[in-house]
């Protein structure tokens, strides 16, 4: 679990210093899966920021239209299913970035 947390929260690698053969540093070339997962995490970060700052306005609009009072059990189950899928997808992307699938 400690390795997973370290890979999840670890920094992004830009340069490797002192290569074993030549003794010189070189720019890090990420694996294609790692490169795409970084791109997906960047988009997820942008979407989270947009959602975070627009949420108060959306909640106010939903409250004024009465959507909070008409919430039923089926909508809650459907929404939790979507959130579960997104969470599983993002955990997979984090694992790919950390090198678990390489």
Buried (B, 14 or more C-beta within 10 A) or exposed (E): EEEEEEBEEEEEEEEEEEEEEEEEEEEEEBEEBBEBBBEBBEEBEEEEEEEEEEEEEEEEEEEEEEEEEEEEEEEEEEEEEEEEEEEEEBEBBBBBBBEEEE
